Every structure is written in structure tokens, then in C-alpha cells.
Amino acid sequence: MKHKKIVLALLLIAFSYIFFGFVEYYQTGNTRINLSFQVKSDIADDYQLFYSTTPEESWSEGQSVLVAYTKPQEWETVKLALPNATSDLRLDFGTKAATIEIKNLKLIGNSTVKLDPNLFTYKENQLSISDKDQISLVLKTEEGDPFISFSARTLIGESMEGTSALRFGMNIVLSCLLGLLVSFVMVSIKDMLQFLKTIVLGRNMIVNLAKNDFKTKYASSYLGITWGFIQPLITIATYWFVFQVGLRSGNISDTPFILWLLVAIVPWFFFSEAFSSATNVFSEYSYLVKKVVFKIELLPMVKIMSAFFVHLFFLLFIFIIYSIYGYYPSIFNLQILYYVLCSMALVVSLSILTSALVLFFKDLNQIIIIILQIGFWFTPIGWSYTMLPSFWAYVFKLNPMFYIVEGFRDTFISHIAFYNHPYQTFYFWLFCCVTFAIGVKTFGKLKPHFADVI
């Protein structure tokens, strides 16, 4: 049996390496290289790099990168990301009169190509070059729109030649990791299906217990279950006031800020409430845990379903608010069913693991509270991830809630189908499957000891 698992893991690692090679080959048009240089000026200013993909293409803000030079009289290293299909480059030097020194210009891709400043061209555009050699140049600018430009297609092609040692190493590491994770899921598939079967067979009990849980949660308050809806509404109003009124956040891509915020914060409310309550469900229902005949695997689903009742209201609330603003339902809105399924899958896979562990590691509950507090701000709910550098954008995409939040925006705002993000989709479901497999294994090992620690 062990030999079969080893062979399976090796085969999946080999397949994963081929997969990453396939991705790299077919994404060459989207890979990015860096234009790097060192700059020193007597004036702090903003520099902007424009790029075009055809010689006839005009310069546009949509195809540009902005960087701030903030330390006058000091050398700063600047790195600007570019698509490898770039044809021409234009570097603007702000709007203030200054003396600027530039050196060590190079394009960094699979290999590094040094740039000869003698390749640069410039017109009478409030700029003069007083010193230029094969390493550096010194230029003086006047107020206006000074810039230099040059053709980059051949040089970028040279920088893409060869194989990056870092990329090769990353492919090896990711292939091993992916192969091991997928093989772990495959050998755990029987236990996972058995767990899901228990949940499906107990669906009527889950719904009945969830209804009772939802009612009793607010039974002692005067307004009753109304508080389940009032609290999120007040939170939405608060964030809207802070971001749009206080911080003066304007429309996002011609979409009113409140609509842009609403579709992101609603799935977060469900995830946060369902995850935190499902984690502590065994302590709350300790009298059921100690009953031998009761299927305690159903209890986390009870809390999740209880939170889902409120979530259904806010899904309807989204449609109402969007209709008030003139954004009426479209065929893309049917995707909401898929992203609701994603939300359920994520919270179930996580809560199965944490609900079992928290009984033996009490501090986990406090850790989860902190993670949820930080997670709200590390998920692009009130801000756009497009403002991040490309590296940090990739890091933030590792957060599985990123996929759901941006998916809601794709459904209601951008009208982008989920299959247009194949790699993010693959990563999200792999994360859920691996987490669920770990949760089921952990739950099965710890279940016999639950009654002893409650």
C-alpha cells in the first residue's frame, strides 16, 4: 500500500511539473519583466513609464506605471514591471525643473540585458542631456512634460532568452508541493466522501437544528432575530461613511463606491460569522457531543446553516440596492450560485478542522478572532488590490476569500465568468480539498476524545 502511495505521489509530481511548464508556455504573453535603473535628482517628483505593444500605438495612462522619487540627492533603485510584448518605452521625468542622473539601466527577465543610453531619443520637450555614455546619463529638465523614449522590442526579446534559474527552481518546488497535495487528497477521498455522505443523510436534522439555533440565538433580546440583520446593516453603513465620506473614496471604475463595497462585504459577513460560530459549536452543544447515538459531524453544519439564513437576506439585499441604482439583474448574476457554493465549501473545510482542534487547544479560538480581524483588511473589501505592486498582488491572491470577494464583483460589476480565472479557480478548490482532507483526518482521530475534554 505504501509503495502505491509513493508511486502515485511521484507520478503526480511529474504531472505537476508538466502542468507548470504548460502554464508558463501558454502565459508567455502575460509574463512580465522589469525595467530597472538607479536615479538621483535634486528634486522629489513622480516619474511615469509608458509602454506600447505596437509601434503605431499612442501612449495612454492605462499602459503606464507610476513611481515616486522621494529622497532628493540620494540614489534610489527603481523597478518597473512590463509585459514582454512591449514595443516602445517612454520615461517621463515629472513636472518640475531638475537635474537628474540615471545609471545601471537594464531589463531583467530570464536574463539581464544592460541598456545603452545612446539608444534613447528625445525631442525638444523641456529636456537636455548634458552627459551620456554607455553606463549613465545626466539630463536637465524644465517644467512641462520632459521625457525620453526608445524602441524596446529587440532588447526585451533578448531578456526573455534562456531559462531563469529562480523560475526553474520555483517550478520544481511547486511541482513537488502540488503533487504531494493532490496525492494526499486522492488517498483521503474515501474518508472525505463518507463524511459528506453523513452530512447529506442528516440534511433534514441540520436544517431543523439550524432553525432552532437561529431563533434561540436572539430569543432573550427585545427585537429578537431582527438583530441578525441590524448589526450587519449598521456595519455596512459605518464602513461606507468611513471610506466614502471620511476618506473621500470615489467611484471605482464608474461604479458607485457603496455598490462596490456591498458585494464584497456581504460574503465576508457570512464567512466570518459561520467560521467563528462553527469553530466553537462542540462546546456550545456539549450535551449532544456526549450522546453516543448522535452524529456530531452535523453540528458544524448547523452553525453554518444558521448563518446562511442571514446570508440569504443580504444576497437579496444586494439585488435590491443594485436595482435602486439602476443596475438590473443579468445572466451573469446566476454566477452567485457558484460563489455561494464556494463560500460554503471554504467555511465547511476550515471549520471541520478548527472545531476539532479548539477543544484541545483553547487558544485557537482567540487566534481565529485575531485572524478574522486582520483578514478583513487583508482581503480587498474596502480597497482595490490593483493598487498593489505585482508581487504583493500575487501574495494577497493566496487568501481564499480573495477569490470569493472578487468573484462577487465579477458577478455584479465586471460581468466576468468564473472560468476566465482558471488558475485562481484551481488554487481555490485545491485549497478547499486539502483543508477538508486534513480536517476529516484530524476530526476522525480526535473524535473519540471529545467527550473527555468538554
N, C-alpha and C positions, 0 to 999 in steps of 0.2 A: 504493500500500500504506500509506504514512504517513497519507494522508487518511482511509483506512478506520479506522485505529487511533485517530485523533483523534476521528472521529465516534463510534466505539464508546465511547471514554472519556467524551465529553460526554453520550451517552445514559445511560451507567451512573451518572454524577454526578447527572443529573436523576432517574433512578430511585431513587438512594440518598436524595435529598432527600425524595422522596415516601415512601420507606420510613421515614425517621426521623420524618416527620410522622405516619405511620400508627402507629408505636410510641408516640409521645407522646400521640396521641389515645386509644389504647386502654389506656394505662397511667395515665390520669389518677387512677384510684383508688389507685395506688401511689406517685404522686409525693409529695414531702414538702416542707413549708415549714418555716420556722424561727420560733420564738418567741425574740426577743432582748430583753435588758434589761441594765442595769448595776446592780450591787449592792454595798453596803458594809455591813459588820457589825462589831461589836466582838468577835465570837466566830467561830472557824472551825467549820464544820459542813457536813453534807451536805444538799443540797436535792433534792427529788424532784418531778417534774412528772407528774401523772396525766392521761390523756385518755380520753374515751369517745366512741364513734361514734353513740350514741343517747342521748336524754335519760334513758331508763329504765335504762341500763346502769350497773352498780355499778363502783366503782374497783377495779382489780386491778394486781398487780405486773407482769403480762405486758404491760400497756399503760401503761408508765411509763418515764421517763428520769431517771437519777440524775446529779447533778453535784456536785462538791466545791468549796466556798468555802474557800480555804486561806490568804488573806492578810488577817487582821483589820485594820480601819481603813484598808483600801485599796479603791479601786473596781476591780471586775472585771467584764468583759463576758461574759455567758453567752448561748450559743446552743443551743437545744434543738430537735431535729428532730421534726416531727409529720406524720401523714398528713393530707391535705387533707379527709378525710371526718370530721374531728374535730367533735364536737358541743359538749362541755363540757370545761373545763380546771380542774384543781385543783393549786395550787402549795403544797407542804409546805415548812416552814422549819426542818427538823431537829428535834432533841430537847432543845436547850439554851436556856436563857433568854438573850435577846439583844435589842439594839436594831438594827433593820435598816432601811436606806434603799434604796429602789428607784426608778430613773428610766429614762427613754427606753425604755419598753416598746413593742414593735412586732412585728407579724407580717410576715415577709419572704417573698414568693412571687414571682409575676410583677411585682407592685408592692408597695410598703411601706405598711402601714396602722398608724398610731400608735394605741396603746390608751389610753383614758381610765380612770385608776384608779377613777373614780367608778362604773364598771361592776361593780367587784368586790363580791362579797358574802362575808360571813363570819359564823359563829355564835360562841357562847360556847365557843371552843375554845382557851383559853390564849393569846389574841391580842387586842391592841387597837391601833387605828390612831389615832395622835396627830396626824398631819398628812396631808392628802390634797388634791391639786389635779389639774389636767389634765395635769401632766407627771410628777409623782413622788408618792411616799407614804412616810411614816415609820411603822413599826409596831414594837411591842414584843411579844415572845413570852415565854411561860413554858415550863417543862418539860412535855412532853406531846406533843401532836400538832397544833401550830398550822398553819392553812392558810387560804388564800383561794381562791375559785373564781369562775368566770364562764362565761357562755354564749359560745361562740366561733364557731358555725356561720356567722352572717352576716358576721362580720369576716374569717373565713378565705375565704369566698366573694369578698369584696372584694379580698383579697390575691392571689387567683388570676386576677383580671381582667387583660386586656391581655396583652402578649407581652413576655417578658423579653428584653432586648437581648443579654444574655450567652447565653441559651439559643438565640436565633436565630443568633447568631454561631457557636456551637458546632455547631449543625446544619449550617451552611454548610461549616465546616471538615471535619466528619466526613463529610459527603456527598462532598466533593471527594476526601478520603483514601480512602473506601470505593470510590468509582467508579474511581479510578486503580488501586487494588489489585486489584479484580476484573477490570478490563480487562487488567492485566498478567498475571494468571493465565490469562485466556482466550487471549491471544496466545501464551502459553507452553505451552498444553495439548498440542500435538503433541509437543514435546520431553519433557514430563512422561510422557506415555503411552508413548513409546518407551523411556524409562528404566525404567518399571515393567515393560514387556514383557521387557526384558533380565533383570530380576530374576526374573520368573515363569518364563521359559525356563531359567534357571540354578538353579532351586529345589533340584534334587537335589544339585548341586555345593555349594550353600550349606549344606545340611544335613550333608553328609559332612565338609566342611571345619570346620563348627561343632563337630561331634562330636570331631574330632581336636584342635581348638583347646581344647575344654573339658578333654580328657584331658591334653594336654601342659602346660596351664597349671599344674597341681599335680603333674606327674609326678615332680619331684625331691623332693617332701616325703613324709614317712613316712605321713601319713594320706591322702595323695592328694586325690581330688576331695571328700573329706569337708570339707575346709577351705572349700569353696564354700558350705557350709550352716552350718558352725560360726560363722564370722565374723558373718553377719547375725543369727543367734540370740543371740550374745553382745551384739551392739549393741542388739537389742530389749530384752534383759534389763537392760542398763545404763540405757537411756532410761526403762524402766518404773520402775527403782529411783530414779532421779534425780527424775522427775516425781511419781510417786505416793508413794514413801516419803520422799524428801528434801524435796520441795516440797509434799507433802501434797495432791496433786491428787485430788479425789474423783471420784465417778461423774459422767459427762456425760449429762444428760437420762436418768437412770436406767440408763445403760449403763456397765458396769464400765470403768474407765479403760484397762485393758490391751487390751480389745477395741476400744475407740475409737481407741487408738494403733496397734494392729496393722494395721488395714485401711488406714491412711494411710501407714505407714512401708514397707509391702511394695511398693507401686508406686513409691515413691521409690527404694528399693534398686535396682529394675530400671532405672529411668531413669538414675540416677547411674552405675551400672556400665556399662550399654550405651553411654551417650553418651560417657563418658570413654575407654573402650576403642576404640570405633568411630572416634573422632577421630584416634587415633594408629595406625590399622590399616595405613596405607600404609608407614610407617616400619618396622613390625614385619614386614610381608610384602613388603619391598623386592625380594626375588628374583622375586616374581610380577609386580610392577609393571613390571619391565624386560622381561618377556616380551610380545612384540607380540601373540601369539595369545590371551592371557588377558584375559577381561572383568573389568577391575579394578573395575567398578561393583559387582561382587558382594561385594567384600571388607568394606565396612562392614556389610553384612547378615550376614556370617559372625560378626562380633563380637556383633552384636545377637542373633542366634540362639543363640550360646553363652551369653550372659547370660540368655536366655529359658528355658533348661533349668532354671536355679536358680529362676527366677521361677515356673515351673510347680509346683515343690515347695512354694513358700511360698503359692501360691494354695490348694493342697490343705491346707496347714498352717492357713490361716485357717478353713476349714470344720471341721477337727478341733477347734481351740480353741473355736470358737463352739459346736460341739455339746457339748463338755465343760461349757460354761457354760449349756447349756440353750437355746441359740439355734439351732434346727434349720433346714435349708435350706427356702427358699420360692421361689415363682415369680419373685420379684424378683431372686433370686441369678443368674438367667440373664443379667442385665444385665452380669455380669462379663465376658462375651464381648465386649460392646461396648466396655467401658472398657479391656480388654486391647488391642483394636484401636486405640483412641485412644492408648494408651501406645506402641504400635509406630509409629503414624503420626507422633507427635511426635518420637520419637528418630530415626527414619529421616530426616525432613525436616531436622532440625538437623544430624545427623552427615554427611549428604551435603555440606552447606556447609562445616562446620568441618574435615572430613577433607581437603578440597582446600586450604583456606586455611592450615592449620597447617604445610604443607610449605614455604610461602613466608613465613610469619610465625610463627616458632618460639615467640614469647612467648604466642601464643594458647593453648597448652596450659596454661601457668601461670594465665592469665586464667580459663580454664574451671574449673580446680581451685578458684580463689577463688569463682567464681560458684556452683559446686555447694555449697561450704561455707556461703556466705551463703544460697543458695537453700533449704537445708534449714530454716533458721529463718524465712525469708520465705514459706514455704509452711505453712499451718495443719496441721502434723502433730502436734505436741505441745501445741498451744493452739488455741482456737476463735476464728475470725475475728469472731464475734458480739460479742466484747468491744471491737471497734474502733469508732470513730466512722464514720458512714455514708460520708464522703469517703474515708477510708483503706481501708474495706472494698472500695469500688469499685477503688481503686488495686491492692490485693492480688489482686483477681479478674483483673487483666490477666496475671498469671502463669499460663501454660497448665497448669502442674501443679496449680494450684488446682482446675481443672475435673475432673481425674482423681482427685485425693485426695478431694474432696467427693463425686465420683461413686461411689467405693468405699464411702464412708459411707452414701450414699443406697441403695446396693445391699444392704448388710448390716445397717444400723441403722435408717435413716429410712424405708426402703421407698418411695422416690420414683423414679418413672420418669424417664429422662433427657430425654424430650420435654417434661417440665414445666419445663425450663430452656431455652426455645428460643433466647433471645438469647445466653446463655453458650455453647450448643452451636454457634450460628452463628459466634460470635467464635473459638471454639477451632478449628473446621475452616477458617475463613478464615486464621487464623494458620498452620496447618499447610500449607495450599495455597500461600500466599505464600512461606513459608520454603522449601518444596520447590521451587517455581519458581525462586527465587533460587539455591538450591543446585544445581539441574540446569544452569542457565545458567552459573554460576561453574565448576562441575565440567567442563563441556564446553570452556570457554575455557582452563582451566589444565591439563587432562589431557595435552596433547602435551608439556608441560614437566615432568611429574612425574619422569621418569627422570633429568632433568638436575640436579635438586635433592636427590635421595635419595643 
